[in-house]
Amino acid sequence: MSTIENTISPGSAAYQANRDGMLGLIDRMRALEERTRAASAAAKDRFHKRGQLLPRERVALVLDPGAPFIELSTLAGHMFDVTDANKSVPGGGVIAGIGFVSGIRCMVSASDSGIDAGALQPYGLDKTLRVQELALENKLPYVQLVESAGANLLRYRVEDFVRGGNIFRNLARLSAAGLPVVTVTHGSSTAGGAYQTGLSDYIVMVRGRTRAFLAGPPLLKAATGEIATEEELGGAEMHTQVSGLGDYLAEDDRDALRIAREIMAALHWERPGKASVQFKPPRYDQGELLGIMPMDHKRPVDMKQVIARIVDDSDFTEMAPNYGPATVCGHARIEGHAIGIITNNGPLDPAGANKATHFIQACCQTRTPILYLNNTTGYMVGKAYEEAGMIKHGSKMIQAVTSATVPQITIYCGASFGAGNYGMCGRGFHPRFCFSWPNAKTAVMGGEQAAETMAIVTEAAAARRGKPIEKDRLDAMKAEIIGVFDGQMDVFSTSARVLDDGVIDPRDTRAVLSEVLAICREGDARTPQRMQFSVARP
């Protein structure tokens, strides 16, 4: 391998401007995450008065102390609960991430019941479906901490009811795939949400707090005239002694989480251990990632400077550097483990698409995971590029991405526009994991391009009718289009829609990649035979 030469000048004005812009975006992201934590923690007195732990206290206790935890989709639903950016509470009403429970790497999902009693927030459904998909793909046991008021009936939408069935289908799929579903029902699990408990392999209930029923007392009385208390209808003691729904009866939240950890510890769950390999850290400061990416996506960037700060010893063996040079492909290692990297120093042209296709196929041949560092305005357009077969060669690249047989990980580092988003394994192409940097932008094209395109089309149509359009009207249309595009392309909008798995600080990129590569390796190494498990009851 060859060491990437440093070309970054941290003292330059351009670097400092980039760094200040990135830090500002990181501060904005952290402030939103803290707002969600604060909104949930505001219920502390109420929870503690009734002997309960807050949702994040539960998550902290079920996880192994000091072990890595990757929290997912923290900005989900931002500005979809309310349109006031200063009042929106993101997260979708769900705390979710990948961590360790009794030494076993798991997907952990918890109702954020400190906010609206755990009712599912906008995009909470999409977030839950995504974390279930990640658990299935990566063969992770699923630990869920349930306390939810269910759907918000004041915001009822029939499509959410129908799509919500996928949550229960996925729980059944996880179990059928040999991936244990361990559930602690801390509080309410009502109506359809009762199946969130019922479709679990191991169910822990809390005396005096758990409630699981298909119809609560008000609906029961309205539907049948029968009168029953919540405890009689679906309390923990009834379900662990009479109905058999509950497997374990806990005295309180702490006791329930202890039982959940003991269940996981008792599973016969072999995980390939992380191989002990020797590696050298990057030669350059990872903190310098803050100042590499400009805030203006139209300014050029040498993405090899990003690679130099995330791979071992800053070593990178570039493939065909003189052919399609704007598309950078090559091999490196992260904490000793091989990875192929594809990134962009400009738009994708026919030669670059051909090179990337070849490289993807070569990585599949050697079972090497692929990392896509998105920074492209798309595939090249124009007469010369059409004649050179841009559509054909771009399609071959998209076909290679779609057909790849190795884990693919995507990080949006800058622009990800047009079909370039597809060719660079955007979210629609189901990368194993997909994260964004705070400055990333995703769209079919830039707002100004979209506005100018529609202006040309509108003027041409008006000319054909013999009624040229007024300039003021045209300018207003262009401004509206730019506003629509600009309002949807940044990460605070795309991550709110769960179009990635979360926004990460660029300085954390190597650590996140190390964890997700380990998750991919472990998941792919697990065979159906090794997915058999048993449990000794605590």
C-alpha positions as CSV (number, residue, x, y, z in Angstrom):
1,M,0.0,0.0,0.0
2,S,1.0,3.6,-0.4
3,T,0.7,6.4,2.2
4,I,-1.6,9.2,1.2
5,E,0.3,12.5,1.2
6,N,-1.2,15.2,3.4
7,T,-2.4,18.3,1.5
8,I,-4.5,19.9,4.3
9,S,-3.4,23.3,5.7
10,P,-5.2,23.7,9.1
11,G,-4.1,27.3,9.3
12,S,-5.7,28.4,6.1
13,A,-8.7,30.6,6.0
14,A,-10.7,28.1,3.9
15,Y,-10.0,25.3,6.3
16,Q,-11.0,27.4,9.3
17,A,-14.2,28.4,7.5
18,N,-15.0,24.8,6.8
19,R,-14.2,23.8,10.4
20,D,-16.4,26.5,11.9
21,G,-19.3,25.6,9.6
22,M,-19.0,21.9,10.5
23,L,-18.8,22.6,14.3
24,G,-21.9,24.8,14.0
25,L,-23.8,21.9,12.4
26,I,-22.6,19.5,15.0
27,D,-23.7,21.9,17.8
28,R,-27.2,22.1,16.1
29,M,-27.4,18.3,15.9
30,R,-26.3,17.8,19.6
31,A,-28.8,20.5,20.7
32,L,-31.7,18.6,19.1
33,E,-30.6,15.3,20.7
34,E,-30.3,17.0,24.1
35,R,-33.8,18.5,23.6
36,T,-35.2,15.0,23.2
37,R,-33.3,13.8,26.3
38,A,-34.5,16.7,28.3
39,A,-38.1,16.3,27.2
40,S,-38.0,12.7,28.4
41,A,-36.1,13.4,31.6
42,A,-38.8,16.1,32.5
43,A,-40.9,13.1,33.5
44,K,-38.3,12.0,36.1
45,D,-40.3,12.9,39.2
46,R,-43.5,11.3,38.0
47,F,-41.6,8.1,37.0
48,H,-39.6,7.8,40.2
49,K,-42.6,8.6,42.4
50,R,-44.3,5.5,41.0
51,G,-41.1,3.4,41.4
52,Q,-40.2,3.4,37.7
53,L,-37.0,4.2,35.8
54,L,-36.9,6.7,33.0
55,P,-36.5,5.1,29.5
56,R,-32.8,6.1,29.1
57,E,-32.1,4.8,32.6
58,R,-33.6,1.4,31.5
59,V,-31.5,1.4,28.4
60,A,-28.3,2.2,30.4
61,L,-29.1,-0.7,32.9
62,V,-29.8,-3.3,30.3
63,L,-26.6,-2.6,28.4
64,D,-23.1,-3.7,29.5
65,P,-21.4,-0.7,31.2
66,G,-18.5,0.8,29.2
67,A,-19.3,-1.3,26.0
68,P,-19.8,0.5,22.7
69,F,-23.3,1.6,21.8
70,I,-24.3,3.0,18.5
71,E,-27.5,5.0,18.8
72,L,-29.6,5.1,15.6
73,S,-31.8,7.7,13.9
74,T,-31.7,10.3,16.7
75,L,-33.2,13.0,14.4
76,A,-36.1,10.9,13.2
77,G,-39.3,12.9,12.9
78,H,-37.7,16.3,13.4
79,M,-40.3,19.0,12.6
80,F,-42.9,16.4,11.8
81,D,-44.4,16.5,15.3
82,V,-44.6,20.3,15.2
83,T,-43.4,22.7,12.5
84,D,-41.7,25.0,14.9
85,A,-38.0,24.2,14.7
86,N,-37.5,25.5,18.2
87,K,-40.1,23.2,19.7
88,S,-39.8,20.0,17.7
89,V,-38.7,16.9,19.7
90,P,-37.0,14.4,17.3
91,G,-36.4,10.7,17.9
92,G,-39.8,9.3,16.8
93,G,-40.6,8.3,20.4
94,V,-38.1,5.4,20.2
95,I,-34.6,5.0,21.6
96,A,-32.8,2.4,19.5
97,G,-29.2,1.3,18.9
98,I,-26.7,-1.6,18.8
99,G,-24.9,-2.5,21.9
100,F,-23.9,-5.4,24.2
101,V,-26.2,-7.2,26.7
102,S,-24.4,-9.8,28.9
103,G,-21.6,-9.9,26.3
104,I,-23.9,-10.5,23.3
105,R,-24.2,-7.8,20.7
106,C,-27.9,-6.9,20.3
107,M,-30.3,-4.5,18.8
108,V,-31.9,-2.6,21.7
109,S,-35.2,-0.7,21.2
110,A,-37.0,1.2,24.0
111,S,-40.3,3.1,24.0
112,D,-39.4,6.7,25.1
113,S,-42.4,6.8,27.5
114,G,-41.2,10.0,29.1
115,I,-42.6,11.7,26.0
116,D,-46.4,11.5,25.4
117,A,-46.6,8.3,27.4
118,G,-44.6,6.5,24.7
119,A,-47.1,7.0,21.9
120,L,-45.4,6.5,18.6
121,Q,-44.3,9.8,17.1
122,P,-44.1,10.8,13.4
123,Y,-41.5,8.6,11.7
124,G,-41.3,6.4,14.8
125,L,-42.8,3.6,12.7
126,D,-40.2,4.0,10.0
127,K,-37.4,4.0,12.6
128,T,-38.7,0.9,14.3
129,L,-39.0,-0.9,10.9
130,R,-35.5,0.1,10.1
131,V,-33.9,-1.1,13.3
132,Q,-35.8,-4.4,12.9
133,E,-34.4,-4.7,9.4
134,L,-30.9,-4.1,10.7
135,A,-31.4,-6.8,13.3
136,L,-32.5,-9.3,10.7
137,E,-29.7,-8.4,8.2
138,N,-27.0,-8.5,10.8
139,K,-28.4,-11.5,12.8
140,L,-28.7,-9.6,16.0
141,P,-30.9,-10.7,19.0
142,Y,-33.7,-8.1,19.6
143,V,-34.2,-6.7,23.1
144,Q,-37.2,-4.4,23.5
145,L,-38.2,-2.3,26.5
146,V,-41.9,-1.7,26.0
147,E,-44.1,1.0,27.6
148,S,-46.3,2.6,25.0
149,A,-49.7,4.3,24.9
150,G,-49.9,3.0,21.3
151,A,-50.9,5.1,18.3
152,N,-51.9,8.7,18.8
153,L,-55.6,8.5,17.9
154,L,-55.7,12.3,17.3
155,R,-53.2,11.8,14.5
156,Y,-54.7,8.5,13.2
157,R,-53.8,7.7,9.6
158,V,-55.0,4.4,8.0
159,E,-51.7,3.9,6.2
160,D,-49.8,3.9,9.6
161,F,-52.2,1.2,10.9
162,V,-51.7,-1.0,7.8
163,R,-47.9,-0.4,7.6
164,G,-47.7,-0.9,11.4
165,G,-48.4,-4.5,10.9
166,N,-44.9,-4.9,9.6
167,I,-43.6,-4.4,13.1
168,F,-45.3,-7.5,14.3
169,R,-44.4,-9.4,11.1
170,N,-40.8,-8.5,11.7
171,L,-40.9,-9.8,15.3
172,A,-42.1,-13.1,13.9
173,R,-39.4,-13.1,11.2
174,L,-36.7,-12.4,13.8
175,S,-37.9,-15.4,15.9
176,A,-38.2,-17.6,12.9
177,A,-34.6,-16.7,11.9
178,G,-33.3,-18.0,15.2
179,L,-32.9,-14.5,16.6
180,P,-34.3,-14.3,20.1
181,V,-36.7,-11.5,20.9
182,V,-36.5,-10.6,24.6
183,T,-39.1,-8.1,25.8
184,V,-39.5,-6.3,29.1
185,T,-43.0,-4.8,29.3
186,H,-42.5,-2.0,31.7
187,G,-46.0,-0.5,31.4
188,S,-48.8,-0.4,28.9
189,S,-48.9,-2.7,25.8
190,T,-52.3,-2.1,24.5
191,A,-54.5,-3.1,21.5
192,G,-52.3,-4.0,18.5
193,G,-49.3,-3.1,20.6
194,A,-50.1,-6.1,22.8
195,Y,-48.6,-8.2,20.0
196,Q,-45.4,-6.4,20.5
197,T,-45.3,-8.3,23.8
198,G,-47.1,-11.4,22.6
199,L,-44.8,-12.0,19.6
200,S,-41.7,-12.2,21.8
201,D,-39.7,-15.3,22.8
202,Y,-39.1,-14.3,26.4
203,I,-41.4,-11.9,28.2
204,V,-40.7,-10.1,31.5
205,M,-43.5,-8.3,33.2
206,V,-43.4,-5.9,36.2
207,R,-45.7,-6.4,39.1
208,G,-48.2,-3.6,39.5
209,R,-47.0,-1.8,36.3
210,T,-47.3,-4.0,33.2
211,R,-50.6,-3.8,31.3
212,A,-51.2,-5.9,28.2
213,F,-54.7,-6.2,26.7
214,L,-56.3,-6.0,23.3
215,A,-58.9,-3.6,24.6
216,G,-58.5,-1.5,27.7
217,P,-61.3,-0.9,30.2
218,P,-62.9,2.1,28.3
219,L,-63.0,0.3,25.0
220,L,-64.1,-3.0,26.6
221,K,-67.0,-1.2,28.3
222,A,-67.9,0.6,25.0
223,A,-67.7,-2.6,23.0
224,T,-69.2,-5.2,25.3
225,G,-70.5,-3.5,28.4
226,E,-68.1,-5.5,30.6
227,I,-66.4,-3.7,33.4
228,A,-63.0,-4.7,34.6
229,T,-60.0,-3.0,36.2
230,E,-56.7,-2.7,34.3
231,E,-55.0,-5.2,36.7
232,E,-57.8,-7.8,36.2
233,L,-57.8,-7.3,32.5
234,G,-54.1,-7.4,31.8
235,G,-51.9,-7.0,34.8
236,A,-48.5,-8.8,35.3
237,E,-49.8,-11.2,37.9
238,M,-52.7,-12.3,35.8
239,H,-50.5,-12.8,32.7
240,T,-47.8,-14.7,34.6
241,Q,-50.2,-16.8,36.7
242,V,-53.4,-17.3,34.5
243,S,-53.0,-16.4,30.8
244,G,-49.4,-17.6,30.5
245,L,-48.5,-14.6,28.3
246,G,-45.7,-13.5,30.7
247,D,-42.7,-15.8,31.4
248,Y,-41.1,-13.8,34.3
249,L,-42.6,-11.7,37.0
250,A,-40.3,-8.8,38.2
251,E,-40.8,-6.7,41.3
252,D,-39.8,-3.5,39.6
253,D,-37.9,-2.0,36.5
254,R,-34.5,-2.8,37.9
255,D,-35.5,-6.4,38.7
256,A,-37.0,-6.8,35.2
257,L,-33.8,-5.6,33.5
258,R,-31.7,-7.9,35.7
259,I,-33.9,-10.8,34.5
260,A,-33.5,-9.7,30.8
261,R,-29.7,-9.7,31.2
262,E,-29.8,-13.1,32.8
263,I,-31.9,-14.4,29.9
264,M,-29.3,-13.2,27.4
265,A,-26.5,-14.6,29.5
266,A,-28.1,-18.0,29.6
267,L,-28.6,-18.2,25.8
268,H,-26.3,-20.6,23.9
269,W,-25.3,-17.8,21.6
270,E,-21.9,-18.2,19.9
271,R,-20.5,-15.1,18.3
272,P,-17.3,-15.1,16.4
273,G,-14.9,-13.2,18.5
274,K,-13.1,-10.1,17.2
275,A,-9.8,-11.3,15.8
276,S,-6.7,-9.8,17.5
277,V,-4.9,-8.1,14.7
278,Q,-2.1,-5.6,14.6
279,F,-2.7,-2.2,13.1
280,K,-1.5,1.4,13.1
281,P,-3.8,4.4,13.5
282,P,-4.1,7.0,10.8
283,R,-1.0,9.1,10.4
284,Y,-3.1,12.3,10.4
285,D,-5.3,13.8,13.0
286,Q,-8.9,12.6,12.7
287,G,-9.9,16.0,14.2
288,E,-8.9,17.5,10.8
289,L,-11.9,15.9,9.2
290,L,-13.8,18.9,10.6
291,G,-12.2,21.3,8.1
292,I,-11.9,19.2,4.9
293,M,-15.5,19.4,3.6
294,P,-16.7,22.9,2.4
295,M,-20.2,24.0,3.3
296,D,-20.8,24.8,-0.4
297,H,-21.1,21.4,-2.2
298,K,-20.1,23.1,-5.5
299,R,-16.5,23.5,-4.2
300,P,-14.1,20.7,-5.1
301,V,-12.7,18.4,-2.4
302,D,-9.9,15.8,-2.5
303,M,-11.7,12.9,-0.8
304,K,-8.4,11.0,-0.4
305,Q,-7.7,13.4,2.5
306,V,-10.8,12.0,4.2
307,I,-9.6,8.4,3.5
308,A,-6.2,9.3,5.0
309,R,-7.8,10.1,8.3
310,I,-10.0,7.0,8.7
311,V,-7.8,4.1,7.5
312,D,-4.9,2.3,9.1
313,D,-1.6,4.1,8.8
314,S,-3.2,6.3,6.1
315,D,-2.3,3.6,3.6
316,F,-4.5,3.3,0.5
317,T,-3.9,1.2,-2.7
318,E,-5.7,3.1,-5.4
319,M,-7.0,1.1,-8.4
320,A,-6.5,2.7,-11.9
321,P,-5.8,6.2,-10.6
322,N,-5.3,7.6,-14.2
323,Y,-8.6,6.1,-15.6
324,G,-11.7,7.9,-14.6
325,P,-9.7,9.8,-12.0
326,A,-12.7,11.6,-10.5
327,T,-14.0,8.3,-9.2
328,V,-11.6,7.0,-6.6
329,C,-11.5,3.3,-5.9
330,G,-9.0,1.4,-3.7
331,H,-8.2,-1.0,-0.9
332,A,-7.4,-0.1,2.7
333,R,-7.8,-1.5,6.2
334,I,-9.7,-0.3,9.3
335,E,-8.3,-1.7,12.5
336,G,-6.6,-4.4,10.5
337,H,-9.6,-5.6,8.5
338,A,-9.7,-5.2,4.7
339,I,-12.2,-2.8,3.1
340,G,-12.8,-1.5,-0.4
341,I,-13.5,2.2,-0.7
342,I,-15.3,4.1,-3.5
343,T,-15.5,7.9,-3.4
344,N,-15.8,10.9,-5.7
345,N,-13.6,13.8,-6.5
346,G,-16.1,15.0,-9.0
347,P,-19.1,13.8,-11.1
348,L,-19.2,10.1,-12.3
349,D,-18.2,9.8,-15.9
350,P,-18.3,6.7,-18.2
351,A,-14.7,5.7,-17.3
352,G,-15.3,6.2,-13.6
353,A,-18.5,4.2,-13.7
354,N,-16.7,1.4,-15.5
355,K,-13.9,1.4,-13.0
356,A,-16.3,1.3,-10.0
357,T,-18.2,-1.6,-11.6
358,H,-15.0,-3.6,-12.0
359,F,-13.9,-2.7,-8.4
360,I,-17.3,-3.8,-6.9
361,Q,-17.1,-7.1,-8.7
362,A,-13.5,-7.6,-7.5
363,C,-14.4,-6.9,-3.9
364,C,-17.3,-9.4,-4.1
365,Q,-14.8,-12.0,-5.5
366,T,-12.6,-11.6,-2.4
367,R,-15.4,-11.1,0.1
368,T,-14.2,-7.6,0.9
369,P,-16.8,-5.1,2.4
370,I,-17.3,-1.9,0.5
371,L,-17.4,1.6,1.9
372,Y,-19.0,4.4,-0.2
373,L,-18.0,7.9,0.7
374,N,-20.6,10.0,-1.1
375,N,-19.5,13.3,-2.6
376,T,-20.9,13.6,-6.1
377,T,-23.3,15.8,-8.0
378,G,-24.2,12.8,-10.2
379,Y,-23.4,11.3,-13.5
380,M,-22.1,13.5,-16.2
381,V,-24.5,14.9,-18.8
382,G,-24.0,16.3,-22.3
383,K,-23.8,15.2,-25.9
384,A,-20.2,13.8,-25.6
385,Y,-21.1,11.8,-22.5
386,E,-24.3,10.4,-23.9
387,E,-22.3,9.3,-27.0
388,A,-19.8,7.7,-24.7
389,G,-22.5,5.6,-23.2
390,M,-23.1,7.3,-19.9
391,I,-26.5,5.6,-19.4
392,K,-25.1,2.2,-20.2
393,H,-22.0,2.4,-18.0
394,G,-23.9,4.1,-15.2
395,S,-26.5,1.3,-15.4
396,K,-23.7,-1.3,-15.1
397,M,-22.5,0.4,-12.0
398,I,-26.0,0.5,-10.5
399,Q,-26.4,-3.2,-11.4
400,A,-23.1,-4.0,-9.7
401,V,-24.2,-2.1,-6.5
402,T,-27.6,-3.9,-6.5
403,S,-26.0,-7.4,-7.0
404,A,-23.1,-7.0,-4.6
405,T,-22.7,-10.0,-2.3
406,V,-20.7,-8.3,0.4
407,P,-21.7,-5.8,3.1
408,Q,-21.9,-2.3,1.7
409,I,-21.7,0.7,4.0
410,T,-22.6,4.3,2.9
411,I,-21.6,7.6,4.4
412,Y,-22.9,10.8,3.0
413,C,-19.9,13.1,3.3
414,G,-21.0,15.9,1.0
415,A,-23.3,16.0,-2.0
416,S,-25.3,13.0,-3.1
417,F,-27.3,14.1,-6.1
418,G,-29.2,12.5,-8.9
419,A,-28.5,9.0,-10.1
420,G,-25.1,9.4,-8.4
421,N,-26.9,8.7,-5.2
422,Y,-28.0,5.4,-6.7
423,G,-24.6,4.5,-8.1
424,M,-23.0,5.3,-4.8
425,C,-25.3,2.9,-2.9
426,G,-27.7,5.5,-1.5
427,R,-30.4,4.5,1.0
428,G,-32.7,3.2,-1.7
429,F,-30.1,0.5,-2.5
430,H,-30.2,-1.0,1.0
431,P,-26.7,-0.5,2.2
432,R,-26.1,-2.6,5.3
433,F,-25.6,0.7,7.2
434,C,-26.0,4.3,6.0
435,F,-24.8,7.4,8.0
436,S,-24.5,11.1,7.2
437,W,-22.1,13.8,8.1
438,P,-23.8,17.0,9.4
439,N,-23.0,18.9,6.1
440,A,-24.3,16.3,3.7
441,K,-27.0,17.1,1.1
442,T,-29.2,14.6,-0.8
443,A,-31.5,15.5,-3.7
444,V,-32.4,14.6,-7.2
445,M,-30.4,17.8,-8.2
446,G,-29.4,21.2,-6.7
447,G,-32.2,23.7,-6.1
448,E,-30.8,26.2,-8.6
449,Q,-30.5,23.5,-11.3
450,A,-34.1,22.4,-10.7
451,A,-35.3,26.0,-10.8
452,E,-33.5,26.8,-14.0
453,T,-34.7,23.6,-15.6
454,M,-38.3,24.4,-14.8
455,A,-37.9,28.0,-16.0
456,I,-36.6,26.8,-19.4
457,V,-39.5,24.3,-19.7
458,T,-42.1,26.9,-18.6
459,E,-40.7,29.6,-21.0
460,A,-40.7,27.1,-23.9
461,A,-44.3,26.1,-23.2
462,A,-45.4,29.7,-22.9
463,A,-43.7,30.5,-26.2
464,R,-45.5,27.6,-27.9
465,R,-48.8,29.1,-26.8
466,G,-47.7,32.6,-28.0
467,K,-48.0,34.0,-24.5
468,P,-44.5,34.6,-23.0
469,I,-44.4,34.4,-19.2
470,E,-43.8,37.4,-17.1
471,K,-40.4,37.7,-15.6
472,D,-41.7,38.4,-12.1
473,R,-43.9,35.3,-12.2
474,L,-40.9,33.2,-13.5
475,D,-38.6,34.6,-10.7
476,A,-41.2,33.7,-8.1
477,M,-41.6,30.2,-9.4
478,K,-37.8,29.7,-9.4
479,A,-37.5,31.0,-5.8
480,E,-40.3,28.7,-4.7
481,I,-38.6,25.7,-6.3
482,I,-35.2,26.6,-4.7
483,G,-36.9,26.9,-1.4
484,V,-38.6,23.4,-1.7
485,F,-35.3,21.7,-2.7
486,D,-33.1,23.5,-0.2
487,G,-35.6,22.8,2.5
488,Q,-35.4,19.0,1.9
489,M,-31.8,18.3,1.0
490,D,-29.9,18.8,4.3
491,V,-29.4,16.1,6.9
492,F,-31.9,17.7,9.3
493,S,-34.5,17.0,6.8
494,T,-33.3,13.7,5.3
495,S,-32.4,12.1,8.7
496,A,-35.8,13.3,10.0
497,R,-37.3,11.1,7.3
498,V,-35.1,8.1,8.3
499,L,-33.3,8.3,5.0
500,D,-30.1,7.3,6.9
501,D,-29.3,5.5,10.1
502,G,-28.2,8.6,11.8
503,V,-25.9,11.7,11.6
504,I,-22.4,11.3,13.0
505,D,-19.6,13.7,13.9
506,P,-16.9,13.2,11.2
507,R,-14.4,12.7,14.0
508,D,-16.3,9.5,15.0
509,T,-16.2,8.0,11.5
510,R,-13.4,5.5,12.1
511,A,-14.9,4.4,15.4
512,V,-18.3,3.9,13.9
513,L,-16.9,2.1,10.9
514,S,-14.9,-0.2,13.1
515,E,-18.1,-1.2,15.0
516,V,-20.3,-1.7,12.0
517,L,-17.6,-3.7,10.2
518,A,-17.4,-6.0,13.3
519,I,-21.2,-6.3,13.3
520,C,-21.2,-7.2,9.6
521,R,-18.4,-9.8,10.0
522,E,-20.1,-11.4,13.0
523,G,-23.5,-11.5,11.3
524,D,-22.2,-12.9,8.0
525,A,-20.2,-15.6,9.9
526,R,-23.2,-16.9,11.8
527,T,-24.7,-19.9,10.1
528,P,-28.2,-21.2,10.6
529,Q,-26.8,-24.1,12.6
530,R,-25.0,-21.8,15.0
531,M,-28.2,-19.8,15.4
532,Q,-29.7,-22.5,17.6
533,F,-30.2,-21.3,21.2
534,S,-31.5,-22.4,24.5
535,V,-32.2,-20.7,27.8
536,A,-32.1,-21.6,31.4
537,R,-34.8,-19.6,33.3
538,P,-33.5,-17.3,36.0
